[in-house]
Structures are given as C-alpha cells and as structure tokens.
C-alpha cells in the first residue's frame, strides 16, 4: 500500500509538472488547409522520390519515377513519367491553401523568442522546447540535433531563421515523446537539405522561398510559396508518421519502464484473440519488430510477449 501511495504521489506530481509546462503561448501553429499536404509549393518537381501524403502545387506538377502515396491537387499542368499515385488528382489548388501557409508563417514570425539560435549547428546538440531565433543570419546544419520533449507529447519547437536554411548530413532527432509535426522551421530564404534526416514542418513562407531536397528523409511537411524540388528524397507526412512514445522511461505513462509510454503488462493475456491495441504505432501497425504473439500471427497455445522482448 505504501508503495502504491508513493507511486501515485509521484505520478500526480509529474502530471502536474507536465500540465504547467504544456501550454505556453507558442504551443500551436495553425496551418489551416495547408496542413492537409505533405508537400506544397508554387511548383513541385520530383525525381526518384517517395512522398507519403498529399501533394499540392499552385503551378506545374512534374513527377518522374516517383511514388506518391496520397492525392494530387494542382493548378498547372501535370507531367507524369513512370510515377505511381495511389490517390486522386484534382484541379485547381484552392487559393486558400497558400493563404493559410502565409498566415502560419506570419504567426510564427510574430512569436516572441525564448532563446538565441546559433547560425551553425554541427552537433551533437540537444534543445528543449522553445522559440529559437536567428533574425539576421542563415542557419547551416550538420551532425545531430536532438529535440527533447521531456515526456510532453505536446511540446513545440519554433525556429525563426533570418536567411537560408542549409543542411548536409544533418539529422534532427525527436526524443522523449517529441513529435516531428510539432516542430516549425521558418527560414527567411530558400531551404536546401542534402542527404539529411530532417524532422518538422518547413514553412518557406517568404514570397519566393523554395525547398530543395536531395537524398535523405523529411519527417513532417515541406511547404513553400516557391518551388519544391525533390531528387532521391523521401517525405513522410504527418498522417503517415507513427505515434511516438508518450513518456520517458520510468514515467507514469511508462509503468513498465520500457520507454514506449504505455504499461504492457496486461497485453496478450490470451492468445489467438487478435490485437488488443497495446502497441499503437508499433507492432499493431507492422512498424515494430517485437510485437506480442497474437499481433504477429501466433498460434493458440503459444506464449504471448515474453519478458525482455519489447
């Protein structure tokens, strides 16, 4: 009983701490109708690339040997050479989509800064949630930037950059419940990412702001007024991203201390009864290799998840 009281007391204190820090003034950046798109531009060109989510273009849309796992919405001409599209094609792109992008960009620029952003990130660097500003210079990234949510799944990062954003071999990694789609990059000029593993919503909202992705992966959205050009790149849109852990190891949402944000002790008490939904974003969806027995097609009579396998 004493252990239970101690546990509940610890959980209540931790929950209170999260609630106090969960709703700063910069907690949300509404994207409006632009949020429906994984890639959005004044014109969009892809070569040997993959996009998981919808693509929008206010001008021409040119797809070459690419795969779009979503819909196309465009106002100009569509040129498709050897590409596959799983969804529908619709014209034109509503003017409200770019209007909403520009409104979101303006709202980001209006947020008060909480910290200064260096013009060069060479990693390893870890940043807590906040509004990071570099109002006059470009940002050049390399190495690993870790964005640590501290167990708060609503944590938000905003990066206001005065000029261009450039990264080569630049990794932006989410930690402790952080969500890539709660990260907002607002450069004042073009974005060029090469062989990078990037996370967040890129809002190239300046009048001619363009995005160029060469190799690598973007988890989030590439949204621009100017052209978006992808070559050998992969964009995993927000609707396609797995649900992140909701708490760090040992937190109240991680009572079995596995770092995956949920108590799994009661998972798979029966066998052959189908998925219990114990592993959102993981084995239930085929994205985590260590699921319970029935989630992996086990046979009745076999044991469920064994200790140490998760």
Order of alpha helices (4+ residues) and beta strands (2+ residues): alpha-beta-beta-beta-beta-beta-beta-beta-beta-beta-beta-alpha-beta-beta-beta-beta-beta-beta-beta-beta-beta-beta-beta-beta-beta-beta
